């Protein structure tokens, strides 16, 4: 009976997303080079704050909502869908400023990526920053899945250094998600008691599994949690106070644990455990609706997952399986259809039903 109810709930949610917010989409002029359709224009309502300078939007404007995301050729399709979803559901879309972090040696140059973003979202407020991969390359250790070793996964550690100093607060989002609620609600999260980050916490998860026996058997390093009650949280959705981040030199604290990992092998799972070591037990707990994560399955099989109980504001395909890959392969999971309304990729350009980022970027 429960499975029937879950399927019905998914179909209802899909109907609401597509029926309520469906807008005609134009193909961009000369857009065959980008591979994406131009998104509709999303404009502010009369209740939205008006920028002092309407012609040029500065990242230092105090009325802006700041969103940071990584941007690369492999996950470009997911990033475009994520941006589209945020604009589509935002009460003041023109007041959202996107900070894209691009890898220095990505097959698609930052210039090419910027051109794709601008042609797909002509009115978008955004800036692209170049992340020097050698900043973190020597700190990365092997992980359970090779994709987790991508240096760009660690760019979130350096947001306090990369973004303009006038940006004192930011929402960090992964590229494999869609937002189905007003991003301003998440932005308005209050970080109490001098907390540096906020994220949905999952205190019923088995926290011990995120670290190796070598960690738990060491009485010195495992003592880091003795004065805290640590809970698992997913780093793909975080509200970050960059003023406190910079003042506390949290980048260096994370790097210290990465250096220990290189010598001692205290965890297996990429960029997440250092964040847990530094912040778990001292995170502003945000409602679970803001990160319905794990929809990509586990890190090995990428099997289908169902929604957690409760309302949904953000759907996150963390794990191995990505919705665009499964949809193109003709073998989607039920929840992948909730991602599809935000996909602006022009399917006619897909060759052999496979996602080929280099083809659409015109690199080869």
C-alpha positions, 0 to 999 in steps of 0.5 A: 500500500505504501509503494502505491502511495509513494508513486501517487505522491511522485506523480502529483508532485510532478504534475504540480511542478510542470502544470503550475510553472510551465512557461514557453521556452525559446530556442536562442538565436544561433544557439546551436553552439551552446546546446541549450534552449534560452530560459524564459525571462523571470522578473521581480514582483512589485514587492521586491527591493529595487537596486540603486543601480538598475543598469549594472548589478554589483555583487556588493549590493546588500539586497542580493541573495548570493548562490555559489555553485561549481561549474564544469563541462561534466555537470554543466547540464545539471548546473543549468537545470539548478539555476533554472529551477531557482529562478523559476520559483524565486519571488525576486529572481532578479535579486539572485546573484550566482557565483560560479566556480570554474576549474582552471584546467577544465576542458571547457574554459571559463570563457566558454562556460560564461558564454553558455550561461549568458546565452541560456540566461541573458539577464542572469546576474553572475560572475565566474571565478577561476579555481586553481586546482593546484591549491588543493591537489596535493591534499586530495586522497583517493575516495570510494568513487573517482568522481569524488576526487575531482578538485572542484568538489573542494572549491567550497572550502575556499569560498571565503578566499575566492568570492569578493570580500563584500560577499559576507553570506552565501548559499552553497549548492551542488549541481545535481539538484533542483530547488522547488521553493523560493530560495529567499526562504533558505536565504533568511535562515538565521545562524544562531550562537555564532554558528558558521554554517547551516544545513539540514542535519540527520542525527539518526544516521550512523555517524561512525561509518563516515570514518575508518577504524583507524580514526575511532581507535585513535584516542587523540584524533577521535577526541575531536567529537568528545565535547560535541554531539555530532550529526551527519549533514550533507555539504551539497546545501549549506548557508555559510557566514563568510565573515565568521568563516574568514575570521575563524580561518576555517579553510585552514582547519579543513586543510589540517584534517586533509593533511592528517587523512593523507598520512593516516587514512581516517575516512573514505568519502571525499570532501565530506568528512573534513567538514564533519570533523570541523562542524558536526555538532555545531551546525544550524539545523535547517528543515529537512525539506531543503535537502531531500538528498540521496536521490542518486542512490549510493556511491557504488550502484546508483540505485533508485531512491524514494522521497523522505517523509515530509514536504519538499523544497529541494531535490538532490541527486547526491550519489552515483546516479544522475537524472540526466544520464538515466533519462538519456539512457532510457532507464530513469528512476521515478523521481528523475522525472521531477528533474526533467521540467528544468532541463534546458538541454536540447535533446535533438543534439544528443548523439547516440542517446548519451550526454556528451558535454564536449560536443555541445561546447564545441570544443572538439 
